Amino acid sequence: MEFNTMYEIVKSLPFGEYQTVYKEGENAIKLFRPIKKFKNYNPIKNFQIFINDGARFFRPNHLRIMIDLHLRVRSRPELKNELLKAFDAIFYQQDPDEVLDKLSNEKFEHNLNNIKLIGNLSQLFIIEQDYNYTAESKYDPCTLFYQGWVRQSIDSSKEIDNLVMSICSRQPPATKYTSFENKKQKKYSPDNLPPYYQ
């Protein structure tokens, strides 16, 4: 879905109702704005993301993106650059369905979900951070922390357990994946566009 359209759907979500924003076969992404108020969450902005995967219905987290992309590169290393370009395009607000159209025809021996679902999920995590993140961040835009880990998950030769441990311990991604786009970094240079990190 187009970025601004998805953003408007998120902002106008009704309370207590599920809304499907992506569907392909038995796979779907649904959004939900809880009626219940949660501590440290603005109830008007708080929304939850769910995956309907056949009989399974669950809330994914950011690690699903990182693990899926890492597995894809392990099974098809020759597609690493295509994956990097595609997920950077999603970060820059291009439609995941269009960006991933070509890659959706590729076979990956290892992955968690179809690639368009992963792309739409990534778009939603970017929107979630942009819409909800209110704490002081070392990144400007704050979504760059997430995107840095997306890039590192695709590009890094680290083993998946070590990579996930770094993410879970809230370590920042390697600076080479964010430095030229982070307005809070001395190296900030908007003319240096991805893939400057390769």
Long-range contacts (C-beta under 8 A, 24 or more apart in sequence): 1-95, 1-96, 1-97, 1-120, 1-123, 2-95, 3-93, 3-94, 3-95, 3-123, 3-127, 4-93, 6-123, 6-124, 6-127, 7-127, 7-131, 10-47, 10-124, 10-127, 10-128, 10-131, 11-131, 13-47, 18-50, 21-120, 21-124, 22-116, 22-117, 22-120, 24-114, 24-116, 24-117, 26-52, 26-53, 26-54, 27-51, 27-52, 27-53, 27-54, 27-113, 27-114, 27-117, 28-52, 29-117, 29-120, 29-121, 29-124, 31-124, 41-132, 42-132, 42-134, 45-131, 45-132, 46-132, 47-128, 49-121, 49-124, 49-125, 49-128, 51-113, 51-117, 51-121, 53-113, 60-121, 62-125, 62-146, 62-149, 62-167, 63-164, 63-167, 63-168, 64-112, 64-113, 64-118, 64-121, 65-118, 65-121, 65-122, 65-125, 65-150, 65-153, 66-149, 66-150, 66-153, 66-163, 66-164, 66-167, 67-112, 67-153, 67-160, 67-164, 68-111, 68-112, 68-113, 68-118, 69-118, 69-150, 69-153, 69-154, 70-153, 70-154, 70-156, 70-160, 70-163, 71-108, 71-110, 71-111, 71-112, 71-160, 72-108, 72-110, 72-111, 72-115, 72-154, 73-154, 74-110, 75-108, 75-109, 75-110, 75-111, 76-106, 76-107, 76-108, 76-109, 79-103, 79-106, 80-154, 80-155, 81-195, 81-198, 83-154, 84-151, 84-154, 84-155, 84-194, 84-195, 84-198, 85-194, 85-195, 86-119, 87-119, 87-122, 87-147, 87-150, 87-151, 87-154, 88-147, 88-151, 88-194, 88-195, 90-119, 90-122, 90-123, 90-126, 91-126, 91-143, 91-147, 91-150, 96-120, 96-122, 96-123, 122-150, 138-172, 138-182, 138-184, 139-178, 139-182, 139-184, 140-182, 140-183, 140-184, 141-181, 141-183, 144-178, 144-181, 144-182, 145-172, 145-173, 145-178, 147-177, 147-178, 148-172, 148-173, 148-174, 148-177, 148-178, 149-173, 149-177, 151-177, 151-194, 151-197, 152-177, 155-197, 155-198
